Amino acid sequence: MTGLDDAGRGPAAGLDPDGRGGPHAFVADVDHPELADADRHHLSRVLRLRAGDPLTVADGDGRWRPCRFGPDVEPVGPVVVVTPPEPALTVAFAPTKGDRPEWAVQKLTELGVDHVVLLACDRSVVRWEAERADRHLARLTAVAREAAMQCRRSHLPTLRGPVPVGELLGASGAVRADRDGAAPSLGAPTILVGPEGGWSDAERAAGGPAVALGSHVLRSETAAVTAGAFLAALRLGLVAGAPDAGPI
């Protein structure tokens, strides 16, 4: 069984990219796979899987194996361990109104971003605090899991937040997205995307370089996905970095 790793590279490192091994689901233990009730319902009622049909299962931490669907999930192949791609990619963005954060998390997961962080910015219109933050983060975690099943990842992305901007800008390899910035590079694999009102003077003064994502003003969620796409394409070698794109 051949496939790609979580960065889209191969061969035989990850999951069969065209799904010939059947649908993909997450389980707690690939040595003794048991499907959650919701996943079993989706596989049997929505995808119409029948006993004996192939599927793959993964633990979200890089281990997966081929199985057969049925009352008990039956392993039919060895456990494959997928090495996570390097460098790890992080996109942090300020949540917006409605379901746009869910869309952004879904697309960032599909692109292969490893860590998604929700930012607490000075000009954030939407502020997630206490129980509200926990509720939204739980929903976004579920969205990421569903997207990872669809795109056949073996590693689940991590989600956390809200996190103050200054906490991330002080980390190595973290940069702000801004129109007057340099080209994105793997020397800075963490990109922070501000709210729709833009960065405050204090956040700009907090220091750190900036990277540009284009010449137009983008919605926060569009900028987040654009940042993820740039980083993923650079890591895959699909595009070349700038000639001087070393550590920023």
Sequence and secondary structure as in RCSB ss.txt:
>XXXX:A:sequence
MTGLDDAGRGPAAGLDPDGRGGPHAFVADVDHPELADADRHHLSRVLRLRAGDPLTVADGDGRWRPCRFGPDVEP
VGPVVVVTPPEPALTVAFAPTKGDRPEWAVQKLTELGVDHVVLLACDRSVVRWEAERADRHLARLTAVAREAAMQ
CRRSHLPTLRGPVPVGELLGASGAVRADRDGAAPSLGAPTILVGPEGGWSDAERAAGGPAVALGSHVLRSETAAV
TAGAFLAALRLGLVAGAPDAGPI
>XXXX:A:secstr
   B TTS  SSSSB TT TT  EEE S SSS    HHHHHIIIIIS   TT EEEEE SBSEEEEEE SSS EE
 S  EE    SS  EEEE   STTHHHHHHHHHHHHT SEEEEEE TT SS   HHHHHHHHHHHHHHHHHHHHH
HT SB  EEEEEEEHHHHHTSTTEEEEEEEEE   TTS EEEE  TT   HHHHHT   EE   SS   HHHHHH
HHHHHHHHHHHTSS   TT S  
